[in-house]
Amino acid sequence: MGVPPPPPGVTLSWRPDAAGTDAAFTELSWCDPSVGEVLVADSFRVVGGRARGIEHHLARFLSGAAALRDRGAEVRSAGSATVDLEAFVADARAAIAASSHAHPSTAVFPRIELRERGDARLLMRPSPPLSSSAVLATASHDPRRVPTVKGPDLERLASLRTAAQALGADEAVILDARGRVIEGAYSALLWSRGGRLYAVGTDAARIPSVTERIVGDALRASGDELASAHPTLDELSGAAIWVLSALHGARAVAAWVDGPPVARDPDRDAWLRDALAQALAPV
């Protein structure tokens, strides 16, 4: 299929009747409010035709959609159940690759999404600037309704981040009812204690992090393992902490507003950068 390369910045609507052809997408020039809320979404940074964990991101999108269909009540339109999402993902991947080939020096942060009324979309968003460090703030509450699927809670999580930014932070961290860390609004957390790297246990209600998975794979390849725990803020005191995301990779936490004091670990910073760089693969 010779997919026309979409320029960065456009929003494309997928045409199921044209799947697998060069007419699979049409550009949207306006947003139809009747289309409904986002049911499932995923995003990843692409530059020079390469991305980190692309297969995992696409698989997470498909599994998230399957989970919502199984729940039934989360899918409020029968139309969304008839969309061939594997065909959509294949077309989206081809379009992203074509765009990156046509604009090799332009970094993009595309998002694939399925909305309530069965509309599948590809948002060819320009990549925001990257940063290597972040300031955290504790979220005032947990607004998530579907905590294990990326998509339904995006707007509610954006409100958490906006509130954190008003405090001078870059990311909001959600706690459970017992005061234990779950995840960031748009990120996973990693920390170092006694020479070991830890992540929040996978039994916590949170989105499975692709970046965390890449780190875990790199650790296993080196003969180590990513440990898990369910720490409170006090239990993170003095630890080196990182915020993991598909956009930035691993950002070292510089401070936590009204939270625990944090340490820095330059050697682990360098290891994480290298591990994530090695995970880049063609789209």
C-alpha positions as CSV (number, residue, x, y, z in Angstrom):
1,M,0.0,0.0,0.0
2,G,1.4,3.4,-1.0
3,V,0.1,5.5,1.9
4,P,0.3,9.3,1.2
5,P,2.6,10.8,3.9
6,P,0.4,12.9,6.2
7,P,2.1,16.1,7.3
8,P,2.7,16.7,11.0
9,G,-0.1,18.5,12.8
10,V,-3.1,16.9,11.0
11,T,-5.9,14.8,12.4
12,L,-7.0,11.8,10.3
13,S,-10.2,9.8,10.4
14,W,-9.9,6.2,9.4
15,R,-12.2,4.8,6.7
16,P,-12.9,1.1,7.4
17,D,-14.3,0.6,3.8
18,A,-10.9,1.7,2.4
19,A,-8.7,-0.2,4.8
20,G,-5.4,-1.3,3.3
21,T,-5.6,1.3,0.5
22,D,-4.1,4.7,-0.1
23,A,-7.5,6.2,0.8
24,A,-7.6,4.7,4.3
25,F,-7.5,8.1,6.0
26,T,-9.3,11.4,5.4
27,E,-8.1,14.6,7.0
28,L,-10.4,16.2,9.6
29,S,-10.6,20.0,9.4
30,W,-13.0,20.3,12.4
31,C,-14.0,18.3,15.4
32,D,-17.4,16.7,15.5
33,P,-18.7,16.8,19.1
34,S,-21.1,14.0,18.4
35,V,-18.2,11.5,17.9
36,G,-18.0,11.0,21.6
37,E,-15.3,10.5,24.2
38,V,-12.0,8.6,23.7
39,L,-12.4,4.9,24.6
40,V,-8.8,3.8,24.1
41,A,-5.7,5.6,22.9
42,D,-1.9,5.2,22.7
43,S,1.0,7.4,21.7
44,F,4.7,7.2,21.1
45,R,7.4,9.5,19.9
46,V,8.8,9.0,16.4
47,V,11.8,10.6,14.8
48,G,13.7,9.5,11.8
49,G,11.3,6.6,11.3
50,R,12.1,5.1,14.7
51,A,10.2,4.7,18.0
52,R,10.7,3.0,21.4
53,G,8.6,-0.1,22.0
54,I,6.3,0.4,19.0
55,E,5.0,-3.2,19.1
56,H,4.2,-2.9,22.8
57,H,2.3,0.4,22.2
58,L,0.2,-1.1,19.5
59,A,-0.5,-4.2,21.4
60,R,-1.5,-2.2,24.5
61,F,-4.0,-0.3,22.3
62,L,-5.6,-3.5,21.0
63,S,-5.7,-5.1,24.4
64,G,-7.2,-1.9,25.9
65,A,-10.0,-2.0,23.3
66,A,-10.6,-5.7,23.9
67,A,-10.9,-5.1,27.7
68,L,-13.4,-2.3,27.2
69,R,-15.5,-4.5,24.9
70,D,-15.5,-7.3,27.5
71,R,-16.7,-4.8,30.1
72,G,-19.7,-3.9,27.9
73,A,-20.9,-0.9,29.9
74,E,-17.8,1.0,28.9
75,V,-18.6,0.8,25.2
76,R,-21.8,2.9,24.7
77,S,-22.0,2.3,20.9
78,A,-22.4,-0.9,19.1
79,G,-20.5,0.7,16.2
80,S,-17.3,0.6,18.1
81,A,-17.5,-3.2,18.5
82,T,-17.5,-3.7,14.7
83,V,-14.3,-1.7,13.9
84,D,-11.5,-3.9,12.7
85,L,-8.9,-2.3,15.0
86,E,-6.0,-4.5,13.7
87,A,-6.6,-3.2,10.2
88,F,-6.7,0.4,11.7
89,V,-3.5,-0.2,13.5
90,A,-1.8,-1.5,10.4
91,D,-3.0,1.5,8.4
92,A,-1.9,4.0,11.1
93,R,1.5,2.4,11.4
94,A,2.0,2.7,7.6
95,A,0.9,6.3,7.6
96,I,3.2,7.2,10.5
97,A,6.1,5.5,8.7
98,A,5.4,7.3,5.4
99,S,5.2,10.6,7.2
100,S,8.4,10.0,9.1
101,H,10.1,9.1,5.8
102,A,8.9,12.2,4.1
103,H,9.9,14.4,7.1
104,P,12.9,12.6,8.6
105,S,14.1,15.5,10.7
106,T,10.7,16.2,12.3
107,A,9.9,14.6,15.6
108,V,6.2,13.7,16.0
109,F,4.2,12.3,18.9
110,P,1.3,10.5,17.1
111,R,-1.8,9.3,18.9
112,I,-4.1,6.5,17.8
113,E,-7.5,6.5,19.3
114,L,-10.9,4.9,19.2
115,R,-13.9,7.0,20.1
116,E,-17.3,6.0,21.4
117,R,-19.2,5.9,18.1
118,G,-16.6,3.7,16.5
119,D,-14.5,6.5,14.9
120,A,-10.8,5.5,14.8
121,R,-8.4,8.4,14.4
122,L,-4.7,9.1,13.9
123,L,-3.5,12.4,15.4
124,M,-0.1,13.4,13.8
125,R,0.9,15.7,16.6
126,P,4.3,17.5,16.6
127,S,6.5,16.3,19.4
128,P,6.6,18.6,22.4
129,P,10.1,19.6,23.7
130,L,11.9,17.0,25.7
131,S,13.2,17.4,29.2
132,S,15.5,15.2,31.3
133,S,14.2,16.1,34.7
134,A,10.8,16.7,36.4
135,V,9.3,18.1,39.5
136,L,6.4,16.1,41.1
137,A,3.4,17.0,43.1
138,T,0.9,14.7,44.8
139,A,-2.5,14.7,43.2
140,S,-5.4,15.9,45.4
141,H,-7.5,12.9,44.4
142,D,-7.8,9.9,42.0
143,P,-10.3,10.8,39.2
144,R,-9.7,7.6,37.2
145,R,-12.8,5.5,36.2
146,V,-11.0,2.9,34.0
147,P,-7.5,2.9,35.6
148,T,-6.0,0.0,33.6
149,V,-6.9,1.3,30.1
150,K,-5.3,4.3,28.5
151,G,-7.9,6.6,27.0
152,P,-11.1,7.0,29.0
153,D,-9.5,9.1,31.7
154,L,-7.2,11.3,29.6
155,E,-9.1,14.5,30.2
156,R,-9.5,13.9,33.9
157,L,-5.8,13.2,34.2
158,A,-5.0,16.4,32.3
159,S,-6.8,18.3,35.0
160,L,-4.6,16.7,37.6
161,R,-1.5,17.8,35.7
162,T,-2.8,21.3,35.2
163,A,-3.3,21.5,39.0
164,A,0.2,20.2,39.6
165,Q,1.6,22.8,37.1
166,A,0.0,25.6,39.2
167,L,2.2,24.4,42.1
168,G,5.3,24.6,40.0
169,A,5.4,20.8,39.2
170,D,5.5,19.0,35.9
171,E,3.6,15.9,36.8
172,A,0.9,14.8,39.4
173,V,1.3,11.5,41.3
174,I,-1.8,9.5,42.2
175,L,-2.0,7.7,45.5
176,D,-4.3,4.9,46.6
177,A,-6.6,5.0,49.6
178,R,-3.8,3.9,51.8
179,G,-1.5,6.6,50.7
180,R,0.7,4.4,48.5
181,V,2.0,5.6,45.1
182,I,0.2,4.2,42.0
183,E,1.3,6.2,39.0
184,G,1.7,9.7,37.5
185,A,-1.1,11.3,35.5
186,Y,0.7,10.4,32.3
187,S,3.6,8.4,33.6
188,A,5.0,5.5,35.6
189,L,7.4,5.9,38.5
190,L,10.7,4.1,39.0
191,W,13.0,4.5,42.0
192,S,16.4,3.3,43.2
193,R,17.1,1.9,46.7
194,G,20.2,0.0,47.8
195,G,21.4,-0.3,44.2
196,R,18.1,-1.9,43.0
197,L,15.5,-0.4,40.7
198,Y,11.9,-0.6,41.7
199,A,8.5,-0.1,40.1
200,V,5.0,-0.1,41.5
201,G,3.7,-3.7,41.6
202,T,1.7,-4.8,38.6
203,D,-1.2,-5.7,40.9
204,A,-1.9,-2.0,41.4
205,A,-4.7,-0.6,39.3
206,R,-2.7,1.3,36.7
207,I,-1.9,1.4,33.0
208,P,0.8,-1.0,32.0
209,S,3.8,1.2,31.1
210,V,5.6,0.4,27.9
211,T,8.7,2.4,29.0
212,E,8.8,0.5,32.3
213,R,8.6,-2.8,30.3
214,I,11.6,-1.7,28.2
215,V,13.6,-0.9,31.4
216,G,12.6,-4.3,32.8
217,D,13.7,-6.1,29.7
218,A,17.1,-4.3,29.7
219,L,17.6,-5.2,33.4
220,R,16.9,-8.9,32.7
221,A,19.3,-8.8,29.7
222,S,22.0,-7.6,32.1
223,G,21.3,-10.4,34.6
224,D,19.2,-8.2,37.0
225,E,15.5,-7.9,37.7
226,L,13.1,-4.9,38.2
227,A,11.9,-5.2,41.8
228,S,8.3,-4.2,42.8
229,A,6.9,-2.5,45.9
230,H,3.9,-0.3,47.0
231,P,5.6,2.6,48.8
232,T,4.1,5.5,50.7
233,L,5.6,8.9,50.2
234,D,7.6,8.5,53.4
235,E,9.0,5.3,52.2
236,L,10.4,7.1,49.1
237,S,12.3,9.6,51.2
238,G,15.9,9.9,50.0
239,A,15.4,7.6,47.0
240,A,16.4,8.6,43.5
241,I,13.2,8.7,41.4
242,W,12.4,8.7,37.7
243,V,9.2,9.5,35.8
244,L,8.8,7.2,32.8
245,S,6.8,8.1,29.7
246,A,6.7,7.4,26.0
247,L,7.5,11.1,25.2
248,H,10.4,11.9,27.5
249,G,11.7,8.4,28.3
250,A,13.1,8.6,31.9
251,R,13.2,12.0,33.6
252,A,15.1,12.2,36.9
253,V,12.9,13.7,39.6
254,A,14.5,17.0,40.8
255,A,12.0,17.7,43.6
256,W,8.6,16.8,45.0
257,V,6.4,19.7,46.0
258,D,5.4,19.1,49.7
259,G,6.6,15.6,49.3
260,P,9.6,13.5,50.2
261,P,13.2,14.6,49.7
262,V,14.8,13.0,46.7
263,A,18.3,12.0,45.7
264,R,20.0,11.9,42.3
265,D,21.8,9.0,40.7
266,P,23.8,10.2,37.6
267,D,25.1,6.7,36.9
268,R,21.6,5.2,36.8
269,D,20.5,8.2,34.7
270,A,23.1,7.3,32.1
271,W,22.1,3.6,32.2
272,L,18.5,4.4,31.6
273,R,19.2,6.8,28.7
274,D,21.3,4.1,27.1
275,A,18.7,1.3,27.7
276,L,16.0,3.4,26.2
277,A,18.1,4.5,23.2
278,Q,18.8,0.9,22.4
279,A,15.1,0.1,22.3
280,L,14.5,2.4,19.3
281,A,13.3,0.4,16.3
282,P,11.8,1.2,12.9
283,V,8.1,2.0,12.9
